[in-house]
Amino acid sequence: MLQLFINIRWIDVADIIIVAVLLYQLYALVKGTSAINIFFGVLIFYLLWLFVKALDMQLLSTILGQFIGVGVIALIIVFQQELRRFLLMVGSKGIFNKDNFKSLSGLRPSNFIDLNVENIVMACQKMALQKIGALIVVARKSDLKYYVNTGERIDAEISSNLLESIFFKNNPLHDGAVIIYDNRIRAVKCVLPLTENTVFPFQLGLRHRAAVGITEQSDAIAIAVSEQSGEISISRNGALKTNITPKQLKEILTEEFSD
């Protein structure tokens, strides 16, 4: 006789909800970053192991089982930075903070359509002419919350004058990066990860290394204005394109953030 009913206790429901929240928060941390591909790769590998085990394929099941056996250690190594951010979030704001559930009520509006490209390009052009160093990060799927928390939150509309004033040399907020998300300046003076590329051009400084570093770890686009030469550079997917014109910058941003 098949058992048609399953006894579910209230503690089982609580268990499922807690696990779901944990998984959602972990996914939110890796969403839009290179780690999301590793996350899905690990998931596919685990499902393959379950499938092979169900078919009773002894040899392949044993081989895959050896990898699964050390899976926890491997995940800690691979997702070291993401786990660190997760623990920082739990320790600082708490996993059940109401801000963490804002996106559960529905999909957030895309920032691809409404990005104010004109003002960003105008600001970069003016700063390039005056040789004012700048680093602007335009977030896409990932809101870069971890890096936003490293800077000063302002949550302002994008304007050319505001961007210029932020990076003005005597402004205490000019160091670090500006992060734009959902067509708003979310934070300034943000600390970004540096690229670990050993063949990075020696003539480029930390601003460009940070631009490449953030695009290696997320799907964001970073714009850097050189303080020495006034050249405009843009980084996508860990690749840096230097000495671009304002017209080229506008074309790239329009292409990347169009419907």
Residue, then its C-alpha position, 0 to 999 in steps of 0.5 A: m500500500l502506498q502511503l497517500f498522506i504525509n504528516i507535516r509538522w509546523i517545525d517542518v514548514a519552518d525548516i523549509i522556509i528557513v532553507a528557502v530564505l538562505l538559498y535566496q540570499l546566497y543566490a542574491l549574492v552571486k546573481g549577476t556575478s561570475a560565481i553564478n555560472i559556478f553555482f549552476g555548474v555545481l548544481i548540474f554536477y550534483l543532479l548528474w550524480l543523483f541521476v547516475k546513482a538512481l540508474d545504479m551505475q556503480l563505477l561512474s557513481t563512485i567516481l562522482g561520489q568522491f567529488i561530492g564527498v569533498g564538495v563542502i570544502a570545494l564550495i568554501i574555496v570556490f565561493q570564498q568571497e561570496l561566503r564572506r559577504f554572506l557572513l558579513m551581511v548576517g553579522s551586520k544587518g541580519i538575514f531577516n532584515k526587511d531590505n533583503f525581502k524587497s525584491l521578493s514581492g516581484l521583479r525589480p524594474s530593469n535599469f537597462i531602458d532608463l539609463n541617463v546615458e547623455n549625462i554620464v557621457m557629458a560628465c566623462q567628456k568634461m572630466a577628460l578635458q580637465k583631466i579629472g580622475a573618475l571611476i563610474v560603475v553602472a550595475r546591471k542585474s546585480d545591484l552590487k549591494y556589498y560594494v555600495n555598503t563600502g561607500e557613502r550612500i546618496d541615492a541621487e538622480i544622475s546629472s553631469n554636474l553632480l558627477e563632476s562635483i563628486f570627482f572634483k579633487n577637493n571633494p572629500l568624496h572624490d576617492g573611490a567609485v560611483i555606483i549607479y543602479d536603476n538609473r540612480i547614483r546609489a553610492v560614492k567613494c566605494v571600494l572595488p576589488l582590483t584585478e589579479n591579471t598579471v599581464f595588466p598594462f603597467q602604465l595604468g593605475l589602480r583606478h583602471r585595475a578596479a574598473v577591470g576587477i569589478t567587471e571580472q566579478s560582476d556583469a557591471i560596466a565600469i568607466a574610468v577617466s585617467e587623471q594623467s592623460g584624460e583618456i576615457s576607458i571602459s571595461r566589460n566582462g573583465a576586458l578593458k578598452t582604452n582611449i575611447t571617444p565620448k561618441q564611442l562611449k555613448e554608443i557602447l552604453t546605449e547598446e548595453f543598456s537599451d531594451 
